[in-house]
Amino acid sequence: MLATGARIGEILALRWEDLDLAAERPTLTICGTLVFVKGQGFFRQPWVKSDAGWRMVVLPRFAVGMIMARKLAAAGNPHDAIFASRRGTWLSPNNVRRQWREDRADTDLAWVTPHTFRKTVATLIKEETDTKSAAAQLGHSSEESPPRTTSPNPPKPRTSRTSSSDSVPTAGEVPHTHCPTMRRGDEPGRRLR
């Protein structure tokens, strides 16, 4: 989350196929989120909160190292999830938040939440570049506030560009080449957010 500024549901919905670690500048495509369907549990919704949320970000070096180490230790799972449970299912954002609260309980970091990472990335990018780049990195369509759409077919995906592989990336646009779209209703039990 700190490497991308992505929402917790977007991070937990990542699949290995959404990564391109072999590129000169390794990227991650954010093209889905986790949703909960009563009686069925969590599933990956193949679109994000808004059209602007469908984006490609350049990963900083520390994130590439973490993901590569995770790939070496990861067990296979039917969802191709990067962050799967021990049983190979999608991780619940609520369970991840609870575990995060427990892990930082006896520290001075009680104020740090998953959303804190998102705000931190936005602030860093805004200070290094501008508000427009920060909004694009977070998947907002404007600088003022995030949109409230659920369209699975964004007009243009975004990619981040960073001047240093150790810094938090900034955003720009590139052609979208993977993460196929799915229309609403293609999967039973889908709930719109």
Disulfide bonds with the S-S distance in Angstrom:
Cys31-Cys179 1.51
